[in-house]
Amino acid sequence: MWFSGGTINPDWFALFESRGLDDVALKTFMRATALASELLTYVPAVVIFVRVFGRQADLSKYDKV
């Protein structure tokens, strides 16, 4: 994700000059990349965990927990 940000605006990733930036576009980019990483890592892990746990506990889709 950081690689794509440098192509959008390299000033966001300048080592010492980027501290304290309060740009709306930067905040939007940071929030979007956080959401994207959440969707790419956390959500699939939870889905896989629930499927595996459901099989081990002999729960079907229609059982009420």
N, C-alpha and C positions, 0 to 999 in steps of 0.2 A: 504494500500500500504506500509506503514512503517513497517508493520509486516513482509512482505516478504523480505524487504531489510536487516533486521537483520539476516535472514537465509543465505543470499548471502554472506555478509561480515559484521560481527558485529562491525568492527573497524569504519565503516562509521557512526555509531550511538553512539559512546562513547561520554559521555557528554562533557568533556573538551578537550579531545585529538583529536576530529574530526574537530575542528575549523581550517579553512584554508586548508583543504584537496584539492588537485588539481589532483585527480585521474581521468583518462579518463573513467574508468568503472563507477565511481560514477556519473560523469556528464551525461553519457548515461542513467544510471538508473534514475536519477532525471528528465531528459527530457522525458523519456519513461513514467514515472508515471504521469507527468504533462499532457502529451498527452492523456493517458488512462483516467485520471479523467475528462478531457475536453470532451472526446468522450462519457463518461458514464453519464455526467450530463448536459452539455451545449447543445449538439446537440439534444438529445431527448426533452429537454425543448423548443427549438426553433421549432422543428417539431410539437409538440403538440400545441404551441401557434399559429403557422401558420394555422393549421387545424381548431382550434377553431375560430380564427379570420375570416377565410374564410367562415365558416358556418354562423357566425353572420352577415357578410357583404353580404350574399347571392352571393358569388363568386363560380363559378364552376372551375373545373380544366382547362377549355378551355377559360375562360375569360382572356382578356389581361388587365393588370393593368397599 
